[in-house]
């Protein structure tokens, strides 16, 4: 397949993953009404881990789980991924879905800086301007030009979600380094899901025990199958071809999807300023991708 055709396929896979992850913020907000944060994380990734282990064993015939599990770079990336989800779910218990999607996806800004040092991806003026444009769009989408909107009554949750974004920035950059290796994607993701299960288990045990309701189960299953198993696989396949910065900036689409769904489901307003912000995000995404062909 020609190089440009591969990039097109990679863009599509990354956009689909970003779209699915955009729905996850609203589903998580809804699910947290019926299940505690760490139990949500634990069950979500436990189910995804089981799915991928079954796939790797019976479909891909991949049997190097223990070898991959103790690879130092994969371990470090897995820790950052686990921290990202732990911070996100705890943070979302105290803030809005759209706020969370903004702060989590500030990882794209962090990635551009971190990738400059760890991957050698140049941060040109054009590229930095495109990222800045997308960032301005996210601010318009969330704040509606009000300086008090973003952190009003939700400062703790917002701060924790920001830590999530920083954790995922390191995870994305390290994942790009790992993507160069010849490793079965399903088995690799199973290892990363396993780390989230291990790190979230103690917190889940500390939370008060209660029966899992049907609504909670729906939220867990949706995020396990679609937002974890399917979306992660699409994203990682795309990451093998796209640059780390390009991949992370595509994630800003999550904010648009999250804002639209939150407006529809929870009745939040979607003003002309938010629409302008969404447009700026899309323009920024296109420009950042174009910057790698200049």
Buried (B, 14 or more C-beta within 10 A) or exposed (E): EEEEEBBEBBBEBBBBBBBBBBBBBBBBBBBBEBBBBBBBBBBBBBBBBBBBBEBBBEEEEBEBBEEBBEBEEBBBBBBBBBBBBBBBBBBBBBBBBBBBBBBBBBBBBBBBBBBBEBBEBEBEEEBBBBBEBBBBBBBBBBBBEEEEEBBEEBEBBBBBBBBBBBBBBBBBBBBBBBBEEEBBBBBBBBBBBBBBBBBBBEBBEEBEEEEEEEEBBBBBEBBBBBBBBBBBBBBBBBBBBBBBBBBBBBBBBBBBBBBBBBBEEEEBEBEEBBBBBBBBBBBBBEBBBEBBEE
